[in-house]
Amino acid sequence: MSELYQVSSNPHIRDHASTTSIMLDVIIALIPATVFGIWNFGFHAAANVFVGIAAAVLAEAGFQKAAGLKITIGDLSAVVTGLLLALNVPDTLPLWMTALGSVFAIVVAKQVFGGIGQNFMNPALAGRVFLFLSFSAQMTSFTYDGVTGATPLKELKDTGKVKNLFDMFLGTEAGTIGETSAAALLLGGIYLLAKKIIDYRIPLFYLLSFLVCMTLFGGQGLDAEYLMAELCGGGLLLGAFFMATDYATSPITQKGRIVFGILLGILTAVFRVFGPNAEGVSYAIIFCNLLVPIIEKYTVPKMFGASGRKKEA
């Protein structure tokens, strides 16, 4: 035979959507949070967004060219990775650190494992955690309106009191560039759900299980203001709608997505309540990414007509 055929595991789904169109929809959904972040934090936030995207695109093209692979930056996946990475860093982060995080996300977390669809963890989150572990002081330094201080989520963890829930929902507060505005992130999430780019199961069960866990052991009981502040604070909504739903690193089965979402909610709550810092979304998603093969193994639907009983010898 003169032709080589690539055989992949099922399911084989026919769809008119392309990688480029899906990535473009994700970019569109991130526009509200990006624009608000730039308006909220100013020029340096815009510079970080530009650098994050540019570094990701150049890293992907450079790696593929050096490896003799087809250059695929036209699918916009590198743009999405660079944008998400930039939205997950403080606006005060030096530009070279943002660029380094994007390069790590593309080269180490994505291309080394075979490129788009082959990575076992979300590349943008891998880049964020790399930056956090390498430059923790810069990644945890937040300035808003000229004043350096803790984020509202950190203050909530330390004092148990909600500073200003409306500001947390709108986003006029300290935090990373893209995580502060719950309103903008919800708008983007609704767009993705309406366009059927993401499945509702992961964000729904993620947020519900998180709220249940925070009610049980968050220390405030069924306090609506406290629970809403936990939802709006940190990168929870950014993670739930834009990173936990990554096609390559989330389950493909419907039951698996429910299990995945529940595990994410439990782990995020555990990290926030019992961990040393107020965040937890990044670590929860990366940890659950590693569990996806196991989740899929036990949630694959039975074949039609199969009884599930083993044959007797």
Secondary structure, DSSP 8 states (H G I E B T S, - for coil): ---------S-----S--HHHHHHHHHHHHHHHHHHHHHHH-HHHHHHHHHHHHHHHHHHHHHHHHTT----GGGSHHHHHHHHHHHTSBTTS-HHHHHHHHHIIIIITTGGGTSTTT-SS-HHHHHHHHHHHH-HHHHT--EETTEE---HHHHHHHHS--S-HHHHHHT-SSSBTTTS-HHHHHHHHHHHHHTTSS-THHHHHHHHHHHHHHHHHSSS-S-HHHHHHHHHSTTHHHIIIIITT-GGGS-SSHHHHHHHHHHHHHHHHHHHHHSSSS--HHHHHHHHHHHHHHHHHHH----TT--------
